Amino acid sequence: MDYLTAPLDETSRAALAATGLRYAVLDNDDAAALEGWIRADFRGFHGKRPSAEVLEEARGSFAGRRNTGVYDDEGATSDPVGTVNTWPAPLTVPGGARVDSWAISSVTVAPTHRRRGIATALLGGELRTAHALGLPLAILTVSESVIYGRWGFGPATWATAWSVDTKRVGWAGGETPGRLSFAEPAEYEETGARVLDRVMASRAGEIGLEPYLAKRLIGPMKGDPDADKLRLVRYDSAEGEPEGFVTYVLKDDPEDDFTRHTVVVNHLAAATPEALRTLWRFLIELDLVAEVKVWTRGVDEPYQSLVNDIRGARVTELQDHLWVRILDVPAALQARTYERDGSLVIDVADDLGLAGDRFRLTVRDGRAEVQATEDTADVSLPVAALGSAYLGHDVVRGLSLAGRIQGDAEALDRLFRTTVPPRLSTWF
């Protein structure tokens, strides 16, 4: 079934119609309707009113997504009062497989139309649509972490932000082979997209990037106030193979000391350890810079081991990032690999009735077999907790302590946790 033409979810349509609202999937060829949807999306995230140039670029960016809106046809505007868009995104899972997952983005509800069931209809409708399409997982990144658990999503990766005092630290990471060079973002797009795909395929939690998501990591989008300040530095191996890049903005020089600029990193992509080391070294050795700020790095980012003063490179933030919703337990659990063998009966509760049941998970030589069973459960947990554990993060013990997992949590942790924690290094 084509995800762009999949039927509208009838449950959500009927619920919204009962409150006088209309639920519709946009025709992406209808420029006026799509521009109205984009304006509502920008407004929902407190963005500036998009210019004609921004609207034109955004129409192209969202042309491959299923864009859904909620409309108040009795209202004063034809723009939607609720938005969401979705597409199948390859999610890298433990073992390296890339599993098509229902990526959900641009979830907004106009503040003029709160408490009318719009968010419930939008999220429920997307999950039921993904389930009907046969996708085993739904994923999203969130602006508010208290919202999405009610639909069975659980936080599955965490992201760190860093501040590096470049006047304090010195490089202690050894030699950095290869070659660095400045590049124009527009000329690097094709190469950069290949580098990004290699990075995203190499780590559980990363997603395959559609052209729009890749482009905004490589270069500025229309309307970006820092567009003329963004710089791109590429890393090529000694053999000339493109293996990484960093995009960054040098903030305006401070009035009192020209040697103390701040560098804000837009994105750092490294497909090899050599690329990671070399790009980090480049950032801390920039002249006339006192601080480097970086976001969306993994919880195991090795930077403090690369400098001579651990306290000069500090984590300034640790927060939830990718949220996972299991829609098909057997398909999801069989898609990933496991570092330890074992057998476990898992009872999964799902308030939406999409994935709940009791399953026996048997792992042999790292591969799983999953079958429905009536055997006594070793572990009982809600589908959101299973989503949190799915990619291998060290979360099971905490969820057990909080009472969200009952039974043999240690056995569940041994099976699911991976040596390398999952990471998602972008937003969508």
C-alpha positions as CSV (number, residue, x, y, z in Angstrom):
1,M,0.0,0.0,0.0
2,D,1.4,3.5,-0.9
3,Y,1.7,5.5,2.3
4,L,0.9,8.7,0.5
5,T,-2.5,7.4,-0.7
6,A,-3.4,5.1,2.3
7,P,-6.9,5.6,3.5
8,L,-7.7,8.3,6.1
9,D,-8.1,6.8,9.5
10,E,-11.9,6.5,10.0
11,T,-11.8,6.5,13.9
12,S,-10.0,9.9,13.9
13,R,-12.2,11.3,11.1
14,A,-15.4,10.4,13.0
15,A,-14.1,11.8,16.3
16,L,-13.1,15.1,14.8
17,A,-16.3,15.4,12.8
18,A,-18.3,15.0,15.9
19,T,-16.7,18.3,17.2
20,G,-17.2,20.1,13.9
21,L,-13.7,19.6,12.6
22,R,-12.5,18.2,9.3
23,Y,-9.6,15.7,9.0
24,A,-7.8,15.4,5.7
25,V,-4.7,14.2,4.0
26,L,-3.3,17.0,1.7
27,D,-2.8,16.7,-2.0
28,N,0.9,17.7,-2.2
29,D,0.3,19.1,-5.7
30,D,-2.1,21.7,-4.3
31,A,0.4,24.5,-3.6
32,A,-2.1,26.7,-1.8
33,A,-3.3,24.0,0.6
34,L,0.3,22.9,1.3
35,E,1.4,26.5,2.0
36,G,-1.4,26.9,4.4
37,W,-0.3,23.7,6.2
38,I,3.3,25.0,6.3
39,R,2.2,28.3,7.8
40,A,0.3,26.4,10.5
41,D,3.3,24.2,11.2
42,F,5.6,27.2,11.5
43,R,3.1,28.9,13.8
44,G,2.8,25.8,16.0
45,F,6.5,25.9,16.7
46,H,6.6,29.7,17.2
47,G,8.5,30.2,14.0
48,K,8.5,33.4,11.9
49,R,5.9,33.9,9.3
50,P,7.4,32.1,6.3
51,S,8.4,34.2,3.3
52,A,7.4,33.2,-0.3
53,E,11.0,31.9,-0.7
54,V,10.7,29.8,2.5
55,L,7.3,28.5,1.5
56,E,8.6,27.4,-1.9
57,E,11.5,25.5,-0.4
58,A,9.3,23.9,2.3
59,R,6.8,22.7,-0.4
60,G,9.7,20.8,-2.0
61,S,10.9,19.6,1.4
62,F,7.6,18.1,2.4
63,A,6.5,16.8,-1.0
64,G,7.5,13.2,-0.1
65,R,5.7,13.2,3.2
66,R,2.1,12.3,4.0
67,N,0.9,15.7,5.3
68,T,-2.3,15.7,7.3
69,G,-4.3,18.6,8.6
70,V,-7.3,19.3,10.9
71,Y,-9.6,22.1,9.6
72,D,-12.2,24.3,11.2
73,D,-14.3,25.1,8.1
74,E,-16.4,27.6,10.2
75,G,-13.4,29.5,11.3
76,A,-11.9,32.7,9.9
77,T,-8.9,31.0,8.3
78,S,-8.5,28.2,5.7
79,D,-5.2,27.2,7.3
80,P,-5.3,24.0,9.4
81,V,-5.7,24.1,13.2
82,G,-3.8,20.9,13.6
83,T,-0.9,19.4,11.6
84,V,1.2,16.2,11.4
85,N,3.3,14.6,8.7
86,T,4.7,11.2,8.3
87,W,6.9,9.0,6.1
88,P,8.6,5.6,6.3
89,A,12.2,6.2,7.6
90,P,14.8,3.4,7.8
91,L,15.7,3.0,11.5
92,T,19.0,1.3,12.2
93,V,18.6,-1.3,14.9
94,P,21.1,-3.4,16.9
95,G,23.0,-5.6,14.4
96,G,22.8,-3.1,11.6
97,A,19.5,-3.9,9.9
98,R,17.5,-0.9,8.8
99,V,13.8,-1.3,9.5
100,D,11.2,0.9,7.9
101,S,9.5,2.9,10.7
102,W,6.7,5.4,10.7
103,A,8.5,8.7,11.3
104,I,6.1,11.3,12.8
105,S,6.8,15.0,12.7
106,S,5.3,18.5,12.7
107,V,2.7,17.6,15.4
108,T,0.9,20.9,16.2
109,V,-2.4,22.1,17.6
110,A,-3.4,25.7,17.4
111,P,-3.8,27.3,20.8
112,T,-7.2,28.5,19.7
113,H,-8.4,24.9,19.4
114,R,-7.1,23.1,22.5
115,R,-9.1,20.5,24.3
116,R,-11.1,19.4,21.2
117,G,-9.3,16.0,20.8
118,I,-7.1,17.1,17.9
119,A,-3.8,15.7,19.3
120,T,-5.5,12.4,20.2
121,A,-7.0,12.1,16.7
122,L,-3.7,13.0,15.0
123,L,-1.5,10.6,17.0
124,G,-4.0,7.8,17.1
125,G,-4.7,8.1,13.4
126,E,-1.0,7.9,12.5
127,L,-0.4,4.8,14.7
128,R,-3.4,3.0,13.2
129,T,-2.4,4.0,9.7
130,A,1.2,2.7,10.3
131,H,-0.2,-0.5,11.7
132,A,-2.4,-1.0,8.7
133,L,0.6,-0.4,6.4
134,G,2.4,-3.2,8.2
135,L,5.2,-1.1,9.7
136,P,6.6,-2.6,13.0
137,L,7.6,0.7,14.6
138,A,6.7,4.3,14.9
139,I,9.3,6.9,15.9
140,L,9.5,10.6,16.7
141,T,11.6,13.3,18.4
142,V,9.8,15.5,20.8
143,S,9.6,19.1,21.9
144,E,7.8,18.1,25.2
145,S,8.6,14.8,26.9
146,V,5.4,14.5,28.9
147,I,3.1,14.1,25.9
148,Y,3.8,11.0,24.0
149,G,3.9,8.2,26.6
150,R,0.1,8.2,26.5
151,W,0.3,6.8,22.9
152,G,2.7,4.1,23.8
153,F,6.0,5.8,22.9
154,G,9.0,5.4,25.1
155,P,12.3,7.3,25.1
156,A,14.9,5.0,23.5
157,T,17.9,7.2,22.9
158,W,19.4,10.1,24.9
159,A,21.4,13.0,23.5
160,T,24.2,15.1,25.1
161,A,25.2,18.7,24.6
162,W,28.7,19.8,25.2
163,S,30.6,23.0,26.0
164,V,34.3,23.0,25.4
165,D,36.6,25.7,26.9
166,T,39.2,25.9,24.1
167,K,41.3,28.3,26.1
168,R,41.6,25.6,28.8
169,V,42.0,22.3,26.9
170,G,44.7,21.1,24.7
171,W,44.6,18.2,22.2
172,A,45.6,14.8,23.7
173,G,44.1,12.5,21.0
174,G,47.2,11.6,19.1
175,E,48.0,12.1,15.4
176,T,45.1,13.0,13.0
177,P,45.7,11.7,9.5
178,G,43.8,12.6,6.5
179,R,42.9,16.0,5.0
180,L,40.6,18.8,6.0
181,S,39.3,21.5,3.6
182,F,36.6,24.1,3.5
183,A,33.8,23.3,1.1
184,E,30.7,25.2,-0.2
185,P,27.6,23.5,1.2
186,A,25.7,23.6,-2.1
187,E,28.7,21.8,-3.8
188,Y,29.1,19.3,-1.1
189,E,25.4,18.2,-0.9
190,E,25.7,15.0,-2.9
191,T,29.0,13.9,-1.1
192,G,27.6,14.9,2.3
193,A,24.5,12.9,1.8
194,R,26.6,9.8,1.1
195,V,28.7,10.5,4.2
196,L,25.5,10.9,6.3
197,D,24.0,7.7,5.0
198,R,27.1,5.8,6.0
199,V,27.0,7.4,9.5
200,M,23.3,6.7,9.9
201,A,23.7,3.1,8.9
202,S,26.5,2.4,11.4
203,R,24.7,3.1,14.7
204,A,21.5,1.8,16.3
205,G,19.1,4.6,16.7
206,E,20.1,6.6,13.6
207,I,17.6,7.0,10.7
208,G,18.0,7.1,7.0
209,L,17.7,10.8,6.0
210,E,15.4,12.0,3.3
211,P,16.9,14.8,1.1
212,Y,15.4,17.6,3.3
213,L,16.8,16.2,6.5
214,A,20.2,15.7,5.0
215,K,20.3,19.1,3.4
216,R,19.7,21.0,6.6
217,L,22.6,19.3,8.2
218,I,24.9,20.2,5.3
219,G,23.9,23.7,4.6
220,P,21.5,26.5,5.6
221,M,17.8,26.5,4.6
222,K,16.0,29.5,3.2
223,G,15.4,32.1,5.8
224,D,18.2,31.0,8.1
225,P,19.4,34.2,9.8
226,D,22.9,32.7,10.1
227,A,23.1,31.5,6.5
228,D,26.0,33.7,5.5
229,K,28.0,32.7,8.6
230,L,27.7,28.9,8.2
231,R,31.0,27.2,7.3
232,L,31.5,23.6,6.2
233,V,34.7,21.7,6.7
234,R,35.1,18.2,5.1
235,Y,37.3,15.4,6.2
236,D,38.8,13.0,3.6
237,S,40.9,10.0,4.5
238,A,44.6,9.7,3.5
239,E,43.3,7.7,0.5
240,G,40.9,10.5,-0.5
241,E,37.7,8.9,0.7
242,P,35.1,11.3,2.1
243,E,34.5,10.2,5.7
244,G,33.1,13.2,7.6
245,F,32.2,16.9,7.8
246,V,31.3,19.6,10.3
247,T,29.1,22.6,9.8
248,Y,29.3,25.4,12.2
249,V,28.6,29.1,12.8
250,L,31.1,31.5,14.4
251,K,29.0,33.9,16.5
252,D,29.7,37.6,16.5
253,D,32.9,38.7,18.2
254,P,32.5,39.9,21.7
255,E,32.9,43.7,22.1
256,D,35.6,43.5,24.7
257,D,37.8,40.6,23.4
258,F,38.1,39.6,19.7
259,T,39.9,36.4,20.8
260,R,36.9,34.9,22.6
261,H,34.4,34.0,19.9
262,T,31.9,31.1,20.3
263,V,31.5,28.4,17.8
264,V,28.1,26.7,17.5
265,V,28.2,23.4,15.7
266,N,25.2,22.7,13.4
267,H,26.2,19.1,12.8
268,L,29.2,16.9,13.1
269,A,29.2,13.7,11.0
270,A,32.0,11.2,11.3
271,A,31.9,7.8,9.5
272,T,35.2,6.6,11.0
273,P,37.1,7.1,14.3
274,E,39.8,9.1,12.3
275,A,37.2,11.5,11.0
276,L,35.7,12.0,14.5
277,R,39.1,12.7,16.1
278,T,40.3,15.0,13.3
279,L,37.1,17.1,13.3
280,W,37.1,17.4,17.0
281,R,40.7,18.6,16.9
282,F,39.9,21.1,14.2
283,L,37.1,22.6,16.4
284,I,39.2,23.0,19.6
285,E,42.2,24.5,17.8
286,L,40.3,27.2,15.9
287,D,42.0,30.6,16.4
288,L,40.2,33.4,18.2
289,V,37.7,31.0,19.7
290,A,37.0,30.5,23.5
291,E,34.1,28.1,23.4
292,V,32.7,25.4,21.2
293,K,29.1,24.3,21.7
294,V,27.8,21.0,20.3
295,W,24.4,19.3,20.5
296,T,22.8,15.9,19.7
297,R,25.9,13.8,20.5
298,G,25.7,10.3,22.0
299,V,25.9,9.5,25.7
300,D,29.2,7.8,25.0
301,E,30.9,10.7,23.2
302,P,34.6,10.2,23.8
303,Y,35.6,13.9,23.8
304,Q,36.9,14.1,27.4
305,S,39.4,11.4,26.5
306,L,40.8,13.5,23.6
307,V,41.8,16.6,25.6
308,N,44.3,17.1,28.3
309,D,41.9,18.6,30.8
310,I,38.7,16.6,31.4
311,R,37.0,19.5,33.1
312,G,37.5,21.8,30.2
313,A,35.1,19.7,28.1
314,R,31.8,19.2,29.9
315,V,28.3,17.8,29.3
316,T,25.9,20.7,29.6
317,E,22.7,18.7,28.9
318,L,21.5,15.2,28.8
319,Q,17.9,14.6,27.6
320,D,15.6,12.1,25.9
321,H,15.8,12.2,22.1
322,L,14.3,9.4,19.9
323,W,11.0,7.9,21.1
324,V,10.0,4.5,19.8
325,R,6.5,3.0,19.6
326,I,6.3,-0.8,18.9
327,L,3.4,-1.7,16.6
328,D,4.3,-5.3,15.8
329,V,6.2,-7.1,18.6
330,P,7.4,-10.2,16.7
331,A,8.5,-8.2,13.7
332,A,10.3,-5.6,15.7
333,L,12.1,-8.0,18.1
334,Q,13.1,-10.3,15.2
335,A,14.6,-7.4,13.2
336,R,17.4,-6.7,15.7
337,T,20.2,-8.9,16.9
338,Y,21.2,-9.7,20.5
339,E,24.6,-9.9,22.2
340,R,23.5,-12.7,24.6
341,D,21.3,-15.8,24.0
342,G,18.3,-16.7,26.2
343,S,14.6,-17.2,26.5
344,L,12.0,-15.0,28.1
345,V,8.2,-14.8,28.2
346,I,7.1,-11.1,27.9
347,D,3.6,-9.9,28.6
348,V,3.1,-6.6,26.7
349,A,0.2,-4.3,27.6
350,D,-1.0,-1.8,25.0
351,D,-3.9,0.5,25.8
352,L,-4.5,1.2,22.0
353,G,-4.9,-2.5,21.3
354,L,-2.2,-2.5,18.5
355,A,0.6,-4.7,19.9
356,G,-0.4,-6.1,23.2
357,D,-0.1,-9.9,23.8
358,R,2.1,-12.4,25.6
359,F,5.2,-13.6,23.6
360,R,8.0,-16.0,24.1
361,L,11.3,-14.5,22.9
362,T,14.0,-17.1,22.2
363,V,17.5,-15.9,21.2
364,R,20.0,-18.3,19.6
365,D,23.3,-17.2,18.1
366,G,22.1,-13.6,18.4
367,R,18.9,-14.1,16.4
368,A,15.4,-14.0,17.8
369,E,12.3,-16.1,17.4
370,V,9.1,-14.6,18.8
371,Q,5.8,-16.5,19.2
372,A,2.6,-15.8,21.0
373,T,2.2,-18.0,24.1
374,E,0.0,-18.6,27.0
375,D,3.0,-19.6,29.3
376,T,3.4,-17.7,32.5
377,A,5.1,-14.3,31.9
378,D,8.7,-13.8,33.2
379,V,8.3,-10.0,32.6
380,S,5.3,-7.8,32.3
381,L,5.5,-4.2,30.9
382,P,3.6,-1.6,28.9
383,V,4.5,-1.2,25.2
384,A,6.1,2.2,26.0
385,A,8.7,0.5,28.3
386,L,9.4,-2.1,25.5
387,G,10.0,0.8,23.1
388,S,12.5,2.3,25.5
389,A,14.4,-0.9,25.9
390,Y,14.2,-1.9,22.2
391,L,17.4,-0.3,20.8
392,G,19.6,-1.5,23.7
393,H,19.9,1.5,26.0
394,D,20.6,0.9,29.7
395,V,17.0,1.7,30.8
396,V,15.5,-1.5,32.1
397,R,16.8,-1.2,35.7
398,G,15.4,2.3,36.0
399,L,12.0,1.3,34.6
400,S,11.9,-1.6,37.0
401,L,12.7,0.6,39.9
402,A,9.9,2.9,38.9
403,G,7.5,0.0,38.8
404,R,6.9,0.1,35.1
405,I,8.5,-3.3,34.6
406,Q,7.4,-6.3,36.7
407,G,9.2,-9.6,37.0
408,D,12.7,-10.6,36.0
409,A,14.0,-7.3,34.8
410,E,17.6,-8.5,35.0
411,A,16.9,-11.2,32.4
412,L,15.2,-8.6,30.2
413,D,18.2,-6.2,30.6
414,R,20.7,-9.0,29.8
415,L,18.9,-9.8,26.5
416,F,18.2,-6.3,25.3
417,R,21.1,-4.1,26.4
418,T,23.9,-3.5,23.9
419,T,27.6,-2.7,24.6
420,V,27.4,0.4,22.4
421,P,24.4,2.6,23.4
422,P,22.0,3.7,20.6
423,R,22.2,7.3,19.3
424,L,20.2,9.6,17.1
425,S,22.4,12.6,16.0
426,T,19.7,14.8,14.4
427,W,16.1,15.9,14.8
428,F,13.2,15.3,12.5
